[in-house]
Amino acid sequence: MTVSARRLLERIASLTARIAALEADRETAIARAVAAGATWAEIGAAAGVSAQAAHKRHRWLRHSTITGETWHEPPLHR
């Protein structure tokens, strides 16, 4: 492997880690917004998607105002 290829692969790994951190931050912000009373239309507008798309992607996010934790709550299966 060339030095150039190795550097590019390291860059990809670094960017991937940064994207994961940003996505986690966005999920926390969305969960906190829902807990604070924001509507899916407002969240969708802030995220650049429709209310339906925001709800479909993030509807299982939960946030505790007591502990500060954010988590995915899986749907209950019948």
N, C-alpha and C positions, 0 to 999 in steps of 0.2 A: 504494500500500500504506500502510496506517495505521501509526502508530508502535506501536500495540498489537500488530498482526499481526507487525511486524518483530521486536519483542521476543520474542514467542512463538516465532517461527522460530529466533531466536538461542538461545533456551532449548532447543528441540528439538535443535539441532546440538550444544549443550554436553552435554546428557544422552546423546546418541548416542555422543559421544566418551568420556564417562565409562563407559558400558556396555561399549564395546569394550575399554577398559583393564581393567575388572574381569573380563571374560571371558578376556582374555589372562592375567591373574594367576591366575584359577581353573584354566586349562589348565596353567600352570606348576606349581601346587600339586598337581594330579592326577598329572601326569607324574612329579613328584618322589615322590609317595606310592607310585606303582607301582614306581618304581626302588628305594624303600626297603622294599618287600615288602608293602605294603597289599593287601588283597584287593579285588576288585570289589564284594563285598558291603559291605565297610567304606566304600569310596569312595561307593557308592550311598547308604548310610545318611547319610553326611555331607552329600551333595548333595541329599538328599530324594527320591531316585529308587530304583528297583530295581537290583539288581546287573546285570541284563540291560540295562537302559536305560543305565547308566553305561558298561558295556563297549561297547555298540553305538555310543555317541556319541564315546567317548574312546579306543577301542582302538588308534588309530594314533598316539597321542601318545608321544613318546620324550623322555628327559631324560638328558643326560650329566652324571654326577657330577664328571667331570674338568673340562669346560669351563663347566658351568652352563647350557648351551644347552638349549632345549626346542624340539622341532619335530614336524611331522606327517610320519609316514613312510607314503607311499601304499602300498596293497597291490600285491603283485606280480601281474601279469596273466599268465595262462597262454597 
